[in-house]
Amino acid sequence: MTHLLTMSLEGIVPEEGAPAPDRVLSGDPKFRTWNLEKRDGLYAGVWEATPGKWRILYDEWEYCRILEGRSVITSTDGISVDVGPGDGFILRPGFEGTWEVIETTRKEYVIRL
């Protein structure tokens, strides 16, 4: 095993998914996830979503950096953040709100359970 992992998607088949139907507020969002690391409660990779809006609730800690597209993340207290290429942010456990993909969005992520 090497101790260096690049964020290359070459040769990795993405997992296909979508938000649970009862969480979708608009559109028909679809996900693709390239999991590059899964071990000891740590997950890292690349995630992509097509336009739509759904409710989110985080039980985990997640760092994200947007690679492509535009999204709006809104907390239940009404604070909205527009994110696009180059933007990085952390969603902490307990975050509740919505994620709205305006333009197909791709992000790198690191999740810690």
C-alpha positions as a Markdown table, in Angstrom:
| # | Residue | x | y | z |
|---|---|---|---|---|
| 1 | Met | 0.0 | 0.0 | 0.0 |
| 2 | Thr | 1.2 | 3.4 | -0.9 |
| 3 | His | 0.9 | 6.3 | 1.6 |
| 4 | Leu | 0.2 | 8.8 | -1.2 |
| 5 | Leu | -3.1 | 8.9 | -3.0 |
| 6 | Thr | -3.8 | 11.4 | -5.8 |
| 7 | Met | -7.3 | 12.6 | -6.5 |
| 8 | Ser | -7.3 | 11.0 | -10.0 |
| 9 | Leu | -10.6 | 9.5 | -11.1 |
| 10 | Glu | -9.0 | 7.5 | -13.9 |
| 11 | Gly | -10.2 | 3.9 | -13.8 |
| 12 | Ile | -12.7 | 4.4 | -11.0 |
| 13 | Val | -16.4 | 3.7 | -11.7 |
| 14 | Pro | -18.6 | 6.2 | -10.0 |
| 15 | Glu | -21.5 | 5.1 | -7.7 |
| 16 | Glu | -24.9 | 6.4 | -8.9 |
| 17 | Gly | -27.4 | 7.8 | -6.5 |
| 18 | Ala | -29.9 | 10.5 | -5.6 |
| 19 | Pro | -31.4 | 12.1 | -2.5 |
| 20 | Ala | -34.1 | 10.1 | -0.8 |
| 21 | Pro | -37.4 | 11.0 | -2.6 |
| 22 | Asp | -38.9 | 12.5 | 0.6 |
| 23 | Arg | -36.0 | 15.0 | 0.8 |
| 24 | Val | -36.3 | 16.3 | -2.8 |
| 25 | Leu | -37.9 | 19.8 | -2.9 |
| 26 | Ser | -37.5 | 20.5 | -6.6 |
| 27 | Gly | -36.0 | 19.0 | -9.8 |
| 28 | Asp | -34.7 | 15.5 | -10.3 |
| 29 | Pro | -31.2 | 15.6 | -8.8 |
| 30 | Lys | -28.9 | 12.7 | -9.6 |
| 31 | Phe | -25.5 | 12.0 | -7.9 |
| 32 | Arg | -22.3 | 10.4 | -9.0 |
| 33 | Thr | -19.6 | 9.6 | -6.4 |
| 34 | Trp | -16.1 | 8.5 | -6.9 |
| 35 | Asn | -14.9 | 7.2 | -3.5 |
| 36 | Leu | -11.1 | 7.3 | -3.5 |
| 37 | Glu | -10.6 | 6.5 | 0.2 |
| 38 | Lys | -12.8 | 4.6 | 2.7 |
| 39 | Arg | -11.2 | 3.6 | 6.0 |
| 40 | Asp | -11.5 | 4.1 | 9.7 |
| 41 | Gly | -14.4 | 6.5 | 9.5 |
| 42 | Leu | -12.7 | 8.7 | 6.8 |
| 43 | Tyr | -14.1 | 9.1 | 3.3 |
| 44 | Ala | -12.6 | 11.1 | 0.5 |
| 45 | Gly | -13.3 | 11.5 | -3.2 |
| 46 | Val | -15.3 | 13.5 | -5.7 |
| 47 | Trp | -19.0 | 14.0 | -5.8 |
| 48 | Glu | -21.2 | 15.4 | -8.6 |
| 49 | Ala | -24.9 | 16.4 | -8.6 |
| 50 | Thr | -27.3 | 17.6 | -11.3 |
| 51 | Pro | -29.7 | 20.5 | -10.8 |
| 52 | Gly | -32.3 | 20.2 | -8.1 |
| 53 | Lys | -32.9 | 21.1 | -4.4 |
| 54 | Trp | -33.2 | 18.8 | -1.4 |
| 55 | Arg | -33.1 | 18.8 | 2.4 |
| 56 | Ile | -29.8 | 18.0 | 4.0 |
| 57 | Leu | -28.9 | 16.9 | 7.6 |
| 58 | Tyr | -25.3 | 16.3 | 8.5 |
| 59 | Asp | -24.3 | 13.8 | 11.2 |
| 60 | Glu | -20.7 | 13.9 | 10.1 |
| 61 | Trp | -18.0 | 16.5 | 9.5 |
| 62 | Glu | -17.3 | 17.3 | 5.8 |
| 63 | Tyr | -14.8 | 19.5 | 4.1 |
| 64 | Cys | -15.6 | 20.4 | 0.5 |
| 65 | Arg | -14.0 | 22.3 | -2.4 |
| 66 | Ile | -16.1 | 23.1 | -5.4 |
| 67 | Leu | -14.4 | 22.1 | -8.7 |
| 68 | Glu | -17.2 | 23.0 | -11.2 |
| 69 | Gly | -20.7 | 24.4 | -11.2 |
| 70 | Arg | -22.8 | 26.5 | -8.9 |
| 71 | Ser | -24.9 | 25.6 | -5.8 |
| 72 | Val | -26.6 | 27.4 | -2.9 |
| 73 | Ile | -26.4 | 25.9 | 0.6 |
| 74 | Thr | -29.0 | 27.3 | 3.0 |
| 75 | Ser | -29.3 | 26.6 | 6.7 |
| 76 | Thr | -32.6 | 26.3 | 8.5 |
| 77 | Asp | -32.0 | 29.7 | 10.1 |
| 78 | Gly | -32.1 | 31.2 | 6.6 |
| 79 | Ile | -28.4 | 31.9 | 6.0 |
| 80 | Ser | -27.5 | 31.1 | 2.3 |
| 81 | Val | -24.1 | 30.7 | 0.8 |
| 82 | Asp | -23.5 | 30.6 | -3.0 |
| 83 | Val | -20.6 | 28.3 | -3.8 |
| 84 | Gly | -18.7 | 27.9 | -7.1 |
| 85 | Pro | -15.4 | 26.8 | -8.5 |
| 86 | Gly | -12.6 | 27.3 | -6.0 |
| 87 | Asp | -14.8 | 27.8 | -3.0 |
| 88 | Gly | -14.1 | 25.6 | 0.1 |
| 89 | Phe | -16.2 | 25.1 | 3.2 |
| 90 | Ile | -16.9 | 22.9 | 6.1 |
| 91 | Leu | -20.3 | 21.4 | 7.1 |
| 92 | Arg | -20.3 | 20.4 | 10.7 |
| 93 | Pro | -22.4 | 17.7 | 12.4 |
| 94 | Gly | -25.8 | 19.0 | 13.1 |
| 95 | Phe | -26.0 | 21.3 | 10.0 |
| 96 | Glu | -29.6 | 21.3 | 8.7 |
| 97 | Gly | -30.9 | 23.0 | 5.6 |
| 98 | Thr | -31.0 | 22.6 | 1.8 |
| 99 | Trp | -28.6 | 22.1 | -1.0 |
| 100 | Glu | -29.7 | 23.5 | -4.3 |
| 101 | Val | -27.7 | 22.8 | -7.4 |
| 102 | Ile | -28.1 | 25.6 | -9.9 |
| 103 | Glu | -25.5 | 24.2 | -12.4 |
| 104 | Thr | -24.2 | 20.7 | -12.3 |
| 105 | Thr | -21.8 | 20.8 | -9.4 |
| 106 | Arg | -18.7 | 18.7 | -8.8 |
| 107 | Lys | -16.7 | 18.8 | -5.5 |
| 108 | Glu | -13.9 | 17.2 | -3.8 |
| 109 | Tyr | -14.8 | 16.0 | -0.3 |
| 110 | Val | -13.3 | 14.6 | 2.9 |
| 111 | Ile | -15.8 | 13.2 | 5.4 |
| 112 | Arg | -15.0 | 12.3 | 9.0 |
| 113 | Leu | -17.6 | 10.3 | 10.9 |
